[in-house]
């Protein structure tokens, strides 16, 4: 199970659903977090371990 969580990628909408925070709050808190491999400008993905 730990291996699955290390590779889990979430977008902004998924992170807002998990945390219950407003979308703009999540975006501002992720400003310094690097994007996960495989993401692009339209689909920004973040590794759960980086968040």
mmCIF file as Biopython writes it, N, C-alpha, C and O atoms, coordinates in Angstrom:
data_model
#
loop_
_atom_site.group_PDB
_atom_site.id
_atom_site.type_symbol
_atom_site.label_atom_id
_atom_site.label_alt_id
_atom_site.label_comp_id
_atom_site.label_asym_id
_atom_site.label_entity_id
_atom_site.label_seq_id
_atom_site.pdbx_PDB_ins_code
_atom_site.Cartn_x
_atom_site.Cartn_y
_atom_site.Cartn_z
_atom_site.occupancy
_atom_site.B_iso_or_equiv
_atom_site.auth_seq_id
_atom_site.auth_asym_id
_atom_site.pdbx_PDB_model_num
ATOM 1   N N  . UNK A ? 1  ? 0.824   -1.198 0.000   1.0 0.0 1  A 1 
ATOM 2   C CA . UNK A ? 1  ? 0.000   0.000  0.000   1.0 0.0 1  A 1 
ATOM 3   C C  . UNK A ? 1  ? 0.862   1.254  0.000   1.0 0.0 1  A 1 
ATOM 4   O O  . UNK A ? 1  ? 0.507   2.234  -0.655  1.0 0.0 1  A 1 
ATOM 5   N N  . UNK A ? 2  ? 1.989   1.253  0.717   1.0 0.0 2  A 1 
ATOM 6   C CA . UNK A ? 2  ? 2.845   2.435  0.751   1.0 0.0 2  A 1 
ATOM 7   C C  . UNK A ? 2  ? 3.383   2.767  -0.628  1.0 0.0 2  A 1 
ATOM 8   O O  . UNK A ? 2  ? 3.513   3.941  -0.975  1.0 0.0 2  A 1 
ATOM 9   N N  . UNK A ? 3  ? 3.697   1.757  -1.414  1.0 0.0 3  A 1 
ATOM 10  C CA . UNK A ? 3  ? 4.193   1.993  -2.762  1.0 0.0 3  A 1 
ATOM 11  C C  . UNK A ? 3  ? 3.162   2.669  -3.637  1.0 0.0 3  A 1 
ATOM 12  O O  . UNK A ? 3  ? 3.507   3.480  -4.497  1.0 0.0 3  A 1 
ATOM 13  N N  . UNK A ? 4  ? 1.904   2.343  -3.425  1.0 0.0 4  A 1 
ATOM 14  C CA . UNK A ? 4  ? 0.837   2.962  -4.203  1.0 0.0 4  A 1 
ATOM 15  C C  . UNK A ? 4  ? 0.695   4.436  -3.852  1.0 0.0 4  A 1 
ATOM 16  O O  . UNK A ? 4  ? 0.479   5.264  -4.737  1.0 0.0 4  A 1 
ATOM 17  N N  . UNK A ? 5  ? 0.814   4.770  -2.583  1.0 0.0 5  A 1 
ATOM 18  C CA . UNK A ? 5  ? 0.678   6.166  -2.162  1.0 0.0 5  A 1 
ATOM 19  C C  . UNK A ? 5  ? 1.850   7.010  -2.641  1.0 0.0 5  A 1 
ATOM 20  O O  . UNK A ? 5  ? 1.678   8.196  -2.925  1.0 0.0 5  A 1 
ATOM 21  N N  . UNK A ? 6  ? 3.030   6.427  -2.736  1.0 0.0 6  A 1 
ATOM 22  C CA . UNK A ? 6  ? 4.199   7.177  -3.203  1.0 0.0 6  A 1 
ATOM 23  C C  . UNK A ? 6  ? 4.052   7.589  -4.656  1.0 0.0 6  A 1 
ATOM 24  O O  . UNK A ? 6  ? 4.620   8.600  -5.070  1.0 0.0 6  A 1 
ATOM 25  N N  . UNK A ? 7  ? 3.304   6.830  -5.434  1.0 0.0 7  A 1 
ATOM 26  C CA . UNK A ? 7  ? 3.143   7.113  -6.860  1.0 0.0 7  A 1 
ATOM 27  C C  . UNK A ? 7  ? 1.818   7.786  -7.192  1.0 0.0 7  A 1 
ATOM 28  O O  . UNK A ? 7  ? 1.519   8.013  -8.365  1.0 0.0 7  A 1 
ATOM 29  N N  . UNK A ? 8  ? 1.020   8.106  -6.180  1.0 0.0 8  A 1 
ATOM 30  C CA . UNK A ? 8  ? -0.294  8.702  -6.415  1.0 0.0 8  A 1 
ATOM 31  C C  . UNK A ? 8  ? -0.154  10.154 -6.858  1.0 0.0 8  A 1 
ATOM 32  O O  . UNK A ? 8  ? 0.501   10.961 -6.197  1.0 0.0 8  A 1 
ATOM 33  N N  . UNK A ? 9  ? -0.782  10.471 -7.991  1.0 0.0 9  A 1 
ATOM 34  C CA . UNK A ? 9  ? -0.768  11.832 -8.524  1.0 0.0 9  A 1 
ATOM 35  C C  . UNK A ? 9  ? -2.172  12.409 -8.427  1.0 0.0 9  A 1 
ATOM 36  O O  . UNK A ? 9  ? -3.150  11.748 -8.778  1.0 0.0 9  A 1 
ATOM 37  N N  . UNK A ? 10 ? -2.266  13.643 -7.949  1.0 0.0 10 A 1 
ATOM 38  C CA . UNK A ? 10 ? -3.563  14.312 -7.801  1.0 0.0 10 A 1 
ATOM 39  C C  . UNK A ? 10 ? -3.525  15.665 -8.493  1.0 0.0 10 A 1 
ATOM 40  O O  . UNK A ? 10 ? -2.488  16.328 -8.528  1.0 0.0 10 A 1 
ATOM 41  N N  . UNK A ? 11 ? -4.671  16.070 -9.046  1.0 0.0 11 A 1 
ATOM 42  C CA . UNK A ? 11 ? -4.767  17.418 -9.591  1.0 0.0 11 A 1 
ATOM 43  C C  . UNK A ? 11 ? -5.390  18.335 -8.537  1.0 0.0 11 A 1 
ATOM 44  O O  . UNK A ? 11 ? -5.705  17.893 -7.432  1.0 0.0 11 A 1 
ATOM 45  N N  . UNK A ? 12 ? -5.562  19.589 -8.876  1.0 0.0 12 A 1 
ATOM 46  C CA . UNK A ? 12 ? -6.064  20.580 -7.918  1.0 0.0 12 A 1 
ATOM 47  C C  . UNK A ? 12 ? -7.456  20.204 -7.412  1.0 0.0 12 A 1 
ATOM 48  O O  . UNK A ? 12 ? -7.719  20.281 -6.212  1.0 0.0 12 A 1 
ATOM 49  N N  . UNK A ? 13 ? -8.338  19.804 -8.307  1.0 0.0 13 A 1 
ATOM 50  C CA . UNK A ? 13 ? -9.709  19.460 -7.896  1.0 0.0 13 A 1 
ATOM 51  C C  . UNK A ? 13 ? -9.726  18.277 -6.941  1.0 0.0 13 A 1 
ATOM 52  O O  . UNK A ? 13 ? -10.496 18.267 -5.981  1.0 0.0 13 A 1 
ATOM 53  N N  . UNK A ? 14 ? -8.896  17.295 -7.190  1.0 0.0 14 A 1 
ATOM 54  C CA . UNK A ? 14 ? -8.834  16.137 -6.298  1.0 0.0 14 A 1 
ATOM 55  C C  . UNK A ? 14 ? -8.295  16.534 -4.931  1.0 0.0 14 A 1 
ATOM 56  O O  . UNK A ? 14 ? -8.781  16.052 -3.909  1.0 0.0 14 A 1 
ATOM 57  N N  . UNK A ? 15 ? -7.294  17.407 -4.905  1.0 0.0 15 A 1 
ATOM 58  C CA . UNK A ? 15 ? -6.732  17.849 -3.629  1.0 0.0 15 A 1 
ATOM 59  C C  . UNK A ? 15 ? -7.730  18.683 -2.833  1.0 0.0 15 A 1 
ATOM 60  O O  . UNK A ? 15 ? -7.759  18.608 -1.605  1.0 0.0 15 A 1 
ATOM 61  N N  . UNK A ? 16 ? -8.548  19.478 -3.523  1.0 0.0 16 A 1 
ATOM 62  C CA . UNK A ? 16 ? -9.564  20.246 -2.799  1.0 0.0 16 A 1 
ATOM 63  C C  . UNK A ? 16 ? -10.620 19.320 -2.199  1.0 0.0 16 A 1 
ATOM 64  O O  . UNK A ? 16 ? -11.114 19.568 -1.099  1.0 0.0 16 A 1 
ATOM 65  N N  . UNK A ? 17 ? -10.963 18.262 -2.914  1.0 0.0 17 A 1 
ATOM 66  C CA . UNK A ? 17 ? -11.942 17.304 -2.394  1.0 0.0 17 A 1 
ATOM 67  C C  . UNK A ? 17 ? -11.390 16.548 -1.192  1.0 0.0 17 A 1 
ATOM 68  O O  . UNK A ? 17 ? -12.118 16.281 -0.236  1.0 0.0 17 A 1 
ATOM 69  N N  . UNK A ? 18 ? -10.114 16.206 -1.238  1.0 0.0 18 A 1 
ATOM 70  C CA . UNK A ? 18 ? -9.489  15.470 -0.135  1.0 0.0 18 A 1 
ATOM 71  C C  . UNK A ? 18 ? -9.372  16.346 1.106   1.0 0.0 18 A 1 
ATOM 72  O O  . UNK A ? 18 ? -9.664  15.902 2.217   1.0 0.0 18 A 1 
ATOM 73  N N  . UNK A ? 19 ? -8.940  17.598 0.913   1.0 0.0 19 A 1 
ATOM 74  C CA . UNK A ? 19 ? -8.643  18.466 2.053   1.0 0.0 19 A 1 
ATOM 75  C C  . UNK A ? 19 ? -9.835  19.276 2.539   1.0 0.0 19 A 1 
ATOM 76  O O  . UNK A ? 19 ? -9.891  19.654 3.710   1.0 0.0 19 A 1 
ATOM 77  N N  . UNK A ? 20 ? -10.787 19.547 1.652   1.0 0.0 20 A 1 
ATOM 78  C CA . UNK A ? 20 ? -11.920 20.385 2.023   1.0 0.0 20 A 1 
ATOM 79  C C  . UNK A ? 20 ? -11.595 21.868 1.978   1.0 0.0 20 A 1 
ATOM 80  O O  . UNK A ? 20 ? -12.385 22.691 2.442   1.0 0.0 20 A 1 
ATOM 81  N N  . UNK A ? 21 ? -10.440 22.219 1.423   1.0 0.0 21 A 1 
ATOM 82  C CA . UNK A ? 21 ? -10.038 23.619 1.307   1.0 0.0 21 A 1 
ATOM 83  C C  . UNK A ? 21 ? -10.551 24.208 -0.001  1.0 0.0 21 A 1 
ATOM 84  O O  . UNK A ? 21 ? -10.891 23.476 -0.931  1.0 0.0 21 A 1 
ATOM 85  N N  . UNK A ? 22 ? -10.605 25.524 -0.064  1.0 0.0 22 A 1 
ATOM 86  C CA . UNK A ? 22 ? -11.005 26.226 -1.280  1.0 0.0 22 A 1 
ATOM 87  C C  . UNK A ? 22 ? -9.926  26.035 -2.338  1.0 0.0 22 A 1 
ATOM 88  O O  . UNK A ? 22 ? -8.745  25.901 -2.017  1.0 0.0 22 A 1 
ATOM 89  N N  . UNK A ? 23 ? -10.342 26.023 -3.599  1.0 0.0 23 A 1 
ATOM 90  C CA . UNK A ? 23 ? -9.409  25.787 -4.704  1.0 0.0 23 A 1 
ATOM 91  C C  . UNK A ? 23 ? -8.268  26.808 -4.719  1.0 0.0 23 A 1 
ATOM 92  O O  . UNK A ? 23 ? -7.112  26.437 -4.917  1.0 0.0 23 A 1 
ATOM 93  N N  . UNK A ? 24 ? -8.580  28.079 -4.514  1.0 0.0 24 A 1 
ATOM 94  C CA . UNK A ? 24 ? -7.541  29.112 -4.534  1.0 0.0 24 A 1 
ATOM 95  C C  . UNK A ? 24 ? -6.545  28.928 -3.398  1.0 0.0 24 A 1 
ATOM 96  O O  . UNK A ? 24 ? -5.362  29.229 -3.561  1.0 0.0 24 A 1 
ATOM 97  N N  . UNK A ? 25 ? -7.003  28.441 -2.256  1.0 0.0 25 A 1 
ATOM 98  C CA . UNK A ? 25 ? -6.112  28.185 -1.128  1.0 0.0 25 A 1 
ATOM 99  C C  . UNK A ? 25 ? -5.133  27.075 -1.472  1.0 0.0 25 A 1 
ATOM 100 O O  . UNK A ? 25 ? -3.941  27.178 -1.181  1.0 0.0 25 A 1 
ATOM 101 N N  . UNK A ? 26 ? -5.633  26.019 -2.090  1.0 0.0 26 A 1 
ATOM 102 C CA . UNK A ? 26 ? -4.771  24.904 -2.484  1.0 0.0 26 A 1 
ATOM 103 C C  . UNK A ? 26 ? -3.751  25.363 -3.518  1.0 0.0 26 A 1 
ATOM 104 O O  . UNK A ? 26 ? -2.577  25.004 -3.433  1.0 0.0 26 A 1 
ATOM 105 N N  . UNK A ? 27 ? -4.184  26.147 -4.484  1.0 0.0 27 A 1 
ATOM 106 C CA . UNK A ? 27 ? -3.278  26.642 -5.526  1.0 0.0 27 A 1 
ATOM 107 C C  . UNK A ? 27 ? -2.168  27.492 -4.915  1.0 0.0 27 A 1 
ATOM 108 O O  . UNK A ? 27 ? -1.005  27.346 -5.290  1.0 0.0 27 A 1 
ATOM 109 N N  . UNK A ? 28 ? -2.507  28.367 -3.991  1.0 0.0 28 A 1 
ATOM 110 C CA . UNK A ? 28 ? -1.486  29.230 -3.391  1.0 0.0 28 A 1 
ATOM 111 C C  . UNK A ? 28 ? -0.508  28.424 -2.541  1.0 0.0 28 A 1 
ATOM 112 O O  . UNK A ? 28 ? 0.682   28.738 -2.508  1.0 0.0 28 A 1 
ATOM 113 N N  . UNK A ? 29 ? -0.989  27.398 -1.860  1.0 0.0 29 A 1 
ATOM 114 C CA . UNK A ? 29 ? -0.100  26.575 -1.038  1.0 0.0 29 A 1 
ATOM 115 C C  . UNK A ? 29 ? 0.800   25.672 -1.872  1.0 0.0 29 A 1 
ATOM 116 O O  . UNK A ? 29 ? 1.856   25.249 -1.402  1.0 0.0 29 A 1 
ATOM 117 N N  . UNK A ? 30 ? 0.400   25.375 -3.091  1.0 0.0 30 A 1 
ATOM 118 C CA . UNK A ? 30 ? 1.201   24.518 -3.962  1.0 0.0 30 A 1 
ATOM 119 C C  . UNK A ? 30 ? 2.126   25.311 -4.881  1.0 0.0 30 A 1 
ATOM 120 O O  . UNK A ? 30 ? 2.743   24.730 -5.774  1.0 0.0 30 A 1 
ATOM 121 N N  . UNK A ? 31 ? 2.232   26.597 -4.687  1.0 0.0 31 A 1 
ATOM 122 C CA . UNK A ? 31 ? 3.020   27.431 -5.599  1.0 0.0 31 A 1 
ATOM 123 C C  . UNK A ? 31 ? 4.485   27.019 -5.672  1.0 0.0 31 A 1 
ATOM 124 O O  . UNK A ? 31 ? 5.109   27.186 -6.720  1.0 0.0 31 A 1 
ATOM 125 N N  . UNK A ? 32 ? 5.052   26.488 -4.598  1.0 0.0 32 A 1 
ATOM 126 C CA . UNK A ? 32 ? 6.453   26.083 -4.616  1.0 0.0 32 A 1 
ATOM 127 C C  . UNK A ? 32 ? 6.677   24.599 -4.807  1.0 0.0 32 A 1 
ATOM 128 O O  . UNK A ? 32 ? 7.818   24.137 -4.792  1.0 0.0 32 A 1 
ATOM 129 N N  . UNK A ? 33 ? 5.608   23.847 -4.986  1.0 0.0 33 A 1 
ATOM 130 C CA . UNK A ? 33 ? 5.712   22.391 -5.126  1.0 0.0 33 A 1 
ATOM 131 C C  . UNK A ? 33 ? 5.924   22.047 -6.603  1.0 0.0 33 A 1 
ATOM 132 O O  . UNK A ? 33 ? 5.197   22.547 -7.461  1.0 0.0 33 A 1 
ATOM 133 N N  . UNK A ? 34 ? 6.915   21.196 -6.910  1.0 0.0 34 A 1 
ATOM 134 C CA . UNK A ? 34 ? 7.155   20.842 -8.319  1.0 0.0 34 A 1 
ATOM 135 C C  . UNK A ? 34 ? 6.033   19.966 -8.872  1.0 0.0 34 A 1 
ATOM 136 O O  . UNK A ? 34 ? 5.404   19.202 -8.139  1.0 0.0 34 A 1 
ATOM 137 N N  . UNK A ? 35 ? 5.797   20.088 -10.164 1.0 0.0 35 A 1 
ATOM 138 C CA . UNK A ? 35 ? 4.786   19.262 -10.821 1.0 0.0 35 A 1 
ATOM 139 C C  . UNK A ? 35 ? 5.295   17.833 -10.960 1.0 0.0 35 A 1 
ATOM 140 O O  . UNK A ? 35 ? 6.498   17.600 -11.079 1.0 0.0 35 A 1 
ATOM 141 N N  . UNK A ? 36 ? 4.382   16.894 -10.946 1.0 0.0 36 A 1 
ATOM 142 C CA . UNK A ? 36 ? 4.734   15.482 -11.098 1.0 0.0 36 A 1 
ATOM 143 C C  . UNK A ? 36 ? 5.076   15.193 -12.555 1.0 0.0 36 A 1 
ATOM 144 O O  . UNK A ? 36 ? 4.581   15.872 -13.455 1.0 0.0 36 A 1 
ATOM 145 N N  . UNK A ? 37 ? 5.915   14.196 -12.791 1.0 0.0 37 A 1 
ATOM 146 C CA . UNK A ? 37 ? 6.201   13.797 -14.174 1.0 0.0 37 A 1 
ATOM 147 C C  . UNK A ? 37 ? 4.916   13.371 -14.881 1.0 0.0 37 A 1 
ATOM 148 O O  . UNK A ? 37 ? 4.080   12.672 -14.309 1.0 0.0 37 A 1 
ATOM 149 N N  . UNK A ? 38 ? 4.776   13.798 -16.120 1.0 0.0 38 A 1 
ATOM 150 C CA . UNK A ? 38 ? 3.586   13.458 -16.887 1.0 0.0 38 A 1 
ATOM 151 C C  . UNK A ? 38 ? 2.532   14.545 -16.881 1.0 0.0 38 A 1 
ATOM 152 O O  . UNK A ? 38 ? 1.530   14.431 -17.588 1.0 0.0 38 A 1 
ATOM 153 N N  . UNK A ? 39 ? 2.732   15.593 -16.103 1.0 0.0 39 A 1 
ATOM 154 C CA . UNK A ? 39 ? 1.756   16.682 -16.086 1.0 0.0 39 A 1 
ATOM 155 C C  . UNK A ? 39 ? 2.139   17.724 -17.126 1.0 0.0 39 A 1 
ATOM 156 O O  . UNK A ? 39 ? 3.261   17.732 -17.633 1.0 0.0 39 A 1 
ATOM 157 N N  . UNK A ? 40 ? 1.191   18.603 -17.436 1.0 0.0 40 A 1 
ATOM 158 C CA . UNK A ? 40 ? 1.449   19.682 -18.389 1.0 0.0 40 A 1 
ATOM 159 C C  . UNK A ? 40 ? 0.712   20.930 -17.928 1.0 0.0 40 A 1 
ATOM 160 O O  . UNK A ? 40 ? 0.147   20.942 -16.835 1.0 0.0 40 A 1 
ATOM 161 N N  . UNK A ? 41 ? 0.708   21.972 -18.739 1.0 0.0 41 A 1 
ATOM 162 C CA . UNK A ? 41 ? 0.092   23.242 -18.341 1.0 0.0 41 A 1 
ATOM 163 C C  . UNK A ? 41 ? -1.409  23.112 -18.105 1.0 0.0 41 A 1 
ATOM 164 O O  . UNK A ? 41 ? -1.952  23.771 -17.218 1.0 0.0 41 A 1 
ATOM 165 N N  . UNK A ? 42 ? -2.078  22.282 -18.876 1.0 0.0 42 A 1 
ATOM 166 C CA . UNK A ? 42 ? -3.525  22.141 -18.726 1.0 0.0 42 A 1 
ATOM 167 C C  . UNK A ? 42 ? -3.905  21.136 -17.649 1.0 0.0 42 A 1 
ATOM 168 O O  . UNK A ? 42 ? -4.977  21.244 -17.054 1.0 0.0 42 A 1 
ATOM 169 N N  . UNK A ? 43 ? -3.055  20.177 -17.395 1.0 0.0 43 A 1 
ATOM 170 C CA . UNK A ? 43 ? -3.344  19.143 -16.398 1.0 0.0 43 A 1 
ATOM 171 C C  . UNK A ? 43 ? -2.186  19.074 -15.409 1.0 0.0 43 A 1 
ATOM 172 O O  . UNK A ? 43 ? -1.271  18.265 -15.559 1.0 0.0 43 A 1 
ATOM 173 N N  . UNK A ? 44 ? -2.240  19.923 -14.410 1.0 0.0 44 A 1 
ATOM 174 C CA . UNK A ? 44 ? -1.173  19.987 -13.416 1.0 0.0 44 A 1 
ATOM 175 C C  . UNK A ? 44 ? -1.394  18.904 -12.372 1.0 0.0 44 A 1 
ATOM 176 O O  . UNK A ? 44 ? -2.403  18.894 -11.667 1.0 0.0 44 A 1 
ATOM 177 N N  . UNK A ? 45 ? -0.432  17.993 -12.287 1.0 0.0 45 A 1 
ATOM 178 C CA . UNK A ? 45 ? -0.503  16.893 -11.334 1.0 0.0 45 A 1 
ATOM 179 C C  . UNK A ? 45 ? 0.593   17.053 -10.293 1.0 0.0 45 A 1 
ATOM 180 O O  . UNK A ? 45 ? 1.689   17.529 -10.589 1.0 0.0 45 A 1 
ATOM 181 N N  . UNK A ? 46 ? 0.278   16.650 -9.078  1.0 0.0 46 A 1 
ATOM 182 C CA . UNK A ? 46 ? 1.229   16.731 -7.976  1.0 0.0 46 A 1 
ATOM 183 C C  . UNK A ? 46 ? 1.327   15.369 -7.312  1.0 0.0 46 A 1 
ATOM 184 O O  . UNK A ? 46 ? 0.313   14.706 -7.091  1.0 0.0 46 A 1 
ATOM 185 N N  . UNK A ? 47 ? 2.553   14.950 -6.992  1.0 0.0 47 A 1 
ATOM 186 C CA . UNK A ? 47 ? 2.725   13.713 -6.250  1.0 0.0 47 A 1 
ATOM 187 C C  . UNK A ? 47 ? 2.239   13.922 -4.827  1.0 0.0 47 A 1 
ATOM 188 O O  . UNK A ? 47 ? 2.525   14.952 -4.218  1.0 0.0 47 A 1 
ATOM 189 N N  . UNK A ? 48 ? 1.518   12.968 -4.301  1.0 0.0 48 A 1 
ATOM 190 C CA . UNK A ? 48 ? 0.978   13.091 -2.952  1.0 0.0 48 A 1 
ATOM 191 C C  . UNK A ? 48 ? 2.096   13.233 -1.928  1.0 0.0 48 A 1 
ATOM 192 O O  . UNK A ? 48 ? 1.913   13.893 -0.905  1.0 0.0 48 A 1 
ATOM 193 N N  . UNK A ? 49 ? 3.245   12.626 -2.184  1.0 0.0 49 A 1 
ATOM 194 C CA . UNK A ? 49 ? 4.365   12.723 -1.242  1.0 0.0 49 A 1 
ATOM 195 C C  . UNK A ? 49 ? 4.983   14.120 -1.239  1.0 0.0 49 A 1 
ATOM 196 O O  . UNK A ? 49 ? 5.600   14.511 -0.249  1.0 0.0 49 A 1 
ATOM 197 N N  . UNK A ? 50 ? 4.830   14.884 -2.331  1.0 0.0 50 A 1 
ATOM 198 C CA . UNK A ? 50 ? 5.358   16.250 -2.391  1.0 0.0 50 A 1 
ATOM 199 C C  . UNK A ? 50 ? 4.428   17.245 -1.710  1.0 0.0 50 A 1 
ATOM 200 O O  . UNK A ? 50 ? 4.858   18.316 -1.282  1.0 0.0 50 A 1 
ATOM 201 N N  . UNK A ? 51 ? 3.173   16.893 -1.615  1.0 0.0 51 A 1 
ATOM 202 C CA . UNK A ? 51 ? 2.181   17.777 -1.011  1.0 0.0 51 A 1 
ATOM 203 C C  . UNK A ? 51 ? 2.256   17.605 0.474   1.0 0.0 51 A 1 
ATOM 204 O O  . UNK A ? 51 ? 1.510   18.251 1.210   1.0 0.0 51 A 1 
#
